[in-house]
Amino acid sequence: MTTAEWRVFLEELRSERVRGSNGAIVVFRDPETGDIIFRSKRNGTELRFDDGEYRAFIGGVRNGEFDPDPT
């Protein structure tokens, strides 16, 4: 994932409108478990979050914890 794609993805998360326009990650809810899944468009790697984990992650996104260094 490029830095530019990551920035777009973080903005999607902050706006609560994940549209997949970041070009690298698809976000969806598993219909069986209710987990939120982030899936790489490149290799299919998945990250799964239950509701509590997802809320914690989004809190970190909003606090800038995952922003790339401005170099």
C-alpha positions as CSV (number, residue, x, y, z in Angstrom):
1,M,0.0,0.0,0.0
2,T,1.4,3.4,-0.9
3,T,1.4,6.3,1.5
4,A,-1.1,8.1,-0.8
5,E,-3.5,5.1,-0.6
6,W,-3.1,4.9,3.2
7,R,-3.9,8.6,3.5
8,V,-7.1,8.2,1.4
9,F,-8.1,5.1,3.4
10,L,-7.6,7.0,6.8
11,E,-9.7,9.9,5.4
12,E,-12.5,7.4,4.4
13,L,-12.5,6.0,7.9
14,R,-12.5,9.4,9.5
15,S,-15.5,10.4,7.4
16,E,-17.3,7.1,8.1
17,R,-17.8,6.7,4.3
18,V,-15.5,3.9,3.3
19,R,-16.0,3.7,-0.4
20,G,-12.9,1.7,-1.4
21,S,-11.6,4.7,-3.4
22,N,-8.3,4.2,-1.6
23,G,-7.4,1.6,-4.2
24,A,-5.9,-0.9,-1.8
25,I,-8.4,-2.0,0.9
26,V,-12.0,-3.2,0.9
27,V,-14.0,-2.9,4.1
28,F,-17.0,-5.0,4.8
29,R,-18.9,-6.7,7.6
30,D,-18.9,-10.5,7.9
31,P,-22.5,-11.5,7.7
32,E,-21.9,-14.6,9.9
33,T,-19.8,-13.1,12.8
34,G,-20.6,-9.4,12.5
35,D,-16.8,-8.7,12.4
36,I,-15.5,-5.8,10.4
37,I,-13.0,-7.0,7.8
38,F,-10.3,-5.1,6.0
39,R,-9.2,-7.0,2.9
40,S,-6.2,-6.2,0.7
41,K,-7.1,-5.8,-3.0
42,R,-3.6,-6.9,-3.9
43,N,-3.2,-10.2,-2.1
44,G,-6.4,-11.0,-0.1
45,T,-4.8,-10.5,3.4
46,E,-7.5,-9.8,5.9
47,L,-7.6,-8.0,9.3
48,R,-10.7,-8.8,11.4
49,F,-12.1,-6.6,14.1
50,D,-15.0,-7.3,16.5
51,D,-17.0,-4.2,17.4
52,G,-14.9,-3.2,20.4
53,E,-11.6,-3.6,18.5
54,Y,-13.0,-1.6,15.6
55,R,-14.2,1.2,17.8
56,A,-10.7,1.3,19.4
57,F,-9.1,1.3,15.9
58,I,-11.3,4.2,14.7
59,G,-10.5,6.1,17.9
60,G,-6.8,5.8,17.0
61,V,-7.5,6.9,13.5
62,R,-9.3,10.0,14.6
63,N,-6.5,10.8,17.1
64,G,-3.9,10.6,14.3
65,E,-2.2,7.5,15.7
66,F,-1.9,5.9,12.2
67,D,-1.0,9.0,10.2
68,P,2.2,8.5,8.2
69,D,5.1,10.7,9.1
70,P,5.1,13.9,7.1
71,T,8.5,13.2,5.4
